Amino acid sequence: RSIVTTIYNRIAIDCSSIDIKHVREDSQGRFSEEMNTRLNECLTLSANKDQTSRAFIQDVVMSLFDEGCVAIVPIDTSVDPNDTDSYDILSMRVAKIKAWYPDYIKVEVYNDRTGKFEGITVQKRTVAIVENPLYAIMNEKNSTLQRLLSKLYLLDDIDSKSNGGKLDLIIQLPYVIKTESRQKQAESRRADIEKQLSESKYGIAYTDGTEKITQLNRPVENNLLEQIKYLTGELYSQLGITDAVLNGTADEKTMMNYMNRTVEPVISAITDEMERKFLSQTARTQGQ
């Protein structure tokens, strides 16, 4: 996850650096005033007893990229959301969606009273369900990122096996091994060489002059590394990210492209769903 986590973390930090506020607009859609609500306090100061507003948004984005779709669940509210649409949100948390129903979803969310993750069923209209706008690139089964992860797993597996301490030797004995007695003799010879190597201080063993030993643990030649480099470049281009963005040396034009193509869709997905679910129709009519 070294490559992938770097990308996730960079986008999540940049998303959390954007101010999200509960405000009122005038009739022309321009900023009028900032609302003095607990929802606005959750978005600008403290989302819950464990997370600041920025840490919460970063958590939302990281979870969104991992899961593909997450829920933002109001934990504490001024009144029961199931009884009325006019309520204020006192705290909220990110939840993993475990099951879907027509009007409800089952989520796994952290209970800060018990210190455990618990499964609860909530109405869809009371929680913000955010889907990753980059789902086709990140979470789809054969997407670029998933293919990159698969190649990285293969490379790590090959690297682990090549450094696993095995010698991978083939011993050619000076007789034909076809009968059972000859096979037992060969097994005995193999065991003897293994014992010599394991018990020797420097891993040295002796063989008969008629025996031939071939070592197989040569470097594995494959094009995995080239495929990984190609897929990493494809992922960067599809996400609108460059090495300069990640190391902080990008110019204004590159950063503008990155903010518009990558950060803005993610932030909009979060804020649009919050506005749709956490503000009542009356509040939206009033310009909130």
Secondary structure, DSSP 8 states (H G I E B T S, - for coil): -HHHHHHHHHHHHHHHTS----EEE-TTS-EEEE--SHHHHHHHTBSSSS-BHHHHHHHHHHHHHHHSEEEEEEEEESS-TTT-S---EEEEEEEEEEEE-SSEEEEEEEETTTTEEEEEEEEGGGSEEEE-TTHHHHTSTT-HHHHHHHHHHHHHHHHHHHTSS---EEEE-SS---SHHHHHHHHHHHHHHHHHHHHSTT------TT-EEEE-------SHHHHHHHHHHHHHHHHT--HHHHHT---HHHHHHHIIIIIHHHHHHHHHHHHHHHS-HHHHHTT-
